Amino acid sequence: DRKTRHLVSSTRFVLNYSKAFLQSKDLVYRDWVAHGMAFLQNHHLQPSGHYVWHLKDGAVDDGRAMTYGHAFVMLAASWATRLDIAGARETLYDVWTFMETHFWEADHSAYADERDQTLDILSPYRGQNANMHAVEALLAAYESTNETRYLDRASIIAYLVLGQL
């Protein structure tokens, strides 16, 4: 479907092509990773700093900011950082900062699931699925950068889900 772009699909292409490059060393995959990261920056990323959930015909179709989607941006940027793709490390830092600022709820040891397109309304729901994907992304960020803040945040969420819930 050339008209529809879902944030998770866009990021999964980056992840898959990153792994393909690391496995094969075929430079075409690295080029596709760079193209995918550019697409995220030039189409999904909004002036507010959030990545929109869904695009249709190049326009925002669903502008919500979702923890699930931002976790996938973090995952994609982590893998692109391993390939030293221009701007990937900065994207990783920016999406971490966005998630910490707009989704993290320290009193609950979890990320809230979503904000509306304006970022003014935060859903009180803190779903296990979004937080599970955040842990996956945080572990990848740690593996790509060795920055312990990612591992520390992943540990807090994992303890909540596995140790308390």
N, C-alpha and C positions, 0 to 999 in steps of 0.2 A: 504494500500500500504506500505509494509514493506521496500521498497527501497527509498522512497521519504520522506524528512523531510523539511517542510516549517517552517520558524521561527515563524510565527504567530500561527500555529497549535501547535508547541512545547510549546509555552508560554501559550496558552489557556488551555492546559492540566494542567499546574501548577495552573492556576487560578481556573479552575473547581474543581480540587481535593482539593484545599485549602478551597473553599466554602463547598464542601462535608464534609470535616473533621470538620469544624466549626459547621456545621449543625448536624452531626451525632456523632461526637467524635470517629468514627471508625478509629483506628490507621493505618489501611491499607492505607487510603487516605493520611495521613500525610507521610507515607513511599513513596507513589507515588509522592507527592510534592517534597520530597528530591531527588528522582530519576530524576524527571523532571528538577530540578535545576542543578543537576550534568550533565545531558545530554546537557543542554544549555552551561555550562562551558566547557565540554569536547569535544563538537562537533561543535556547532555554533560559539562559541567565537574563534576569530583568534588572533595570536600573536600581531597584530596591535591594538588590543583592541576593534575591532568591531565584531558584530554578523552578520554572513552571512545570506542572505535572503533564500537560498535554498540549500539543500544537496541531492545528489542522489548517492545511493550505498556507502554511507559514505564519499563521496568526495564533494567538493564544486562544485555546479552546477551553482549557481548565487551568486557571491561574493560581490554584491553591499551592501553598508551600507545604510540602509533606516531609516529615522526618524520613520516611521510607525512601523517598526519592533523593533527598539530600545525602542519605547514607550511601546510596548507589553512586552519587557524584563523588563522594569521598573515596569509595572503593575504586572507581575508575581513575581518579587522580592519583591514588596510591600506586596503582599498577603503572600508570604513565610516568610517574616519578621514577620508578625502577628503570625505565627506558630513557630517562633524562630528556623527556619531551618538554620543549620550551613552554613555560607557564604552568606546568603540572603541579610543581611544588607550591606555587603561589595559590593555585586553585584549591589544593588540599588545605592550606592554611586558611583561606577565605571561607571555605565551606565549614571547617571546624569552628571558626569564629562565629559564623552565622548560626550554626546549630546550638552553640553554647549560649548565644545571646537570645535567640528566639524560641528555642525548644526545650533546653535543659531545665529541669525542675529538681533542684538539689534536695528539697524536702521529701521528694518521692523517689529519689535515686533513679530517675528515668527521664527520657525525652517525651514530651507531649507529641501527639501524632500529627497535628496539622494546624496551620494558620490560614485564614482567608487570603484572598489575593492582595488585599491592602496591608496585610500583616497586623492589622489591628485586633482581630478576634482570634484568640487561642482556644482550641478545643481542649476541654479538660481530660479527654481520653488519653491514656498512656498505654498503648497496646504492646503486647508481647512481640508481635511480628515486627513492627517498626524498630523496636529496641534490639531484637535479635539481629536484624540486618545492620543496625548501628554497631553492634559488637563486632560483627564480621568486618565491617569497614574500618573500625578503630584498630583492630588487630592488624589489618593490612597496612594501615597508616603507620603503625608502630614498626612493622617489619620493613617498610620502605624508608623510614626516617630515623629509627632508633630513638625517637622522642617519647619519653615515658608518659607524658600526659595522655597520650592515646591509650596506652596500656592501662593506666590508672582508671580512666573513664570506663573502659571495657570491663575492668574488674568490678567496679561498683555496680554496673548494670547486671553483669553475670551473677553476682552475689544476690542481688534482688530477686532475679528470676529463679535461680537454682536453689538459693539458700533460704529465702523468705517466702516466696509465693508457692 
